[in-house]
Amino acid sequence: MTGNRRVLVIDDDLDLLETYRQILGERPARYGEALRNLIAVSAPPDRAPFDFDSAINGEQGIQKVERAVAENRPYAMVMIDVHMPPGKDGVETLREIRNIDMQIMAVLISAYSERTIDEIQQAGEYDVLLANKPLGQEELYQLARNGCSSWQRAEALRRSRLQLEQQNRQMQESSHVMEALLSRISEGVARFDKNNRINAINPALLSQLGRPLRTLLGRRIEEVEQPLQAQGMVVDRFELPDGNSGMLIVRKGQNG
């Protein structure tokens, strides 16, 4: 998996933070004592490490998320211990983090909790995973990998949506410009799409046809072209450079 692999772990236990780093970050020469309480002692398989970061309490974690967003280097996911006395607990920390970065994937980890499931879900905007200690190394690695994968999919969807919105704005702007230009042309002009459906007609052509605009938009261009030709009008079609639309220009015939 490529892309954003930034993982932040927030826990008040320094030994556990080191254990997380050993499992998720660059492979160390040996493991710490905390492995005995959290995971199996056997070394994890050789895998691509995550871009690991840690914080010793909620306040520090919130600051790191805020800085990451400001630097346009957001974390893909955060793992937070629920019970972190005496400062902010995991639920409060998650609530503030989500106010800073709504895209971040979140996992709350706890051996026991003074908070209800509803409180935890509300803090995470109903988009948070819950995990109980002790965690196996495979489970921990899977949580990180799945969180980063989910962030990538959500980010791709967000970018696609923004791109589509931008294209729609550009199309609307182009349409307004085109309508303004058509209104200034004395000859009759109609624009049609790749399916030969009319999407714009200037006032000059409307006057020639003697029909309201609402009855023409969406009709096939042939329904306008053929009657005009029958009246002796000179009708020319042109394909526009975008390859998805064309223009119909109508002029009076020599005898018209």
Beta strands, then each sheet from edge to edge (+ up, - down):
strand 1: 6-10
strand 2: 51-55
strand 3: 77-81
strand 4: 105-110
strand 5: 129-132
strand 6: 188-193
strand 7: 198-201
strand 8: 234-239
strand 9: 245-251
sheet 1: 2+ 1+ 3+ 4+ 5+
sheet 2: 7+ 6- 9+ 8-
end
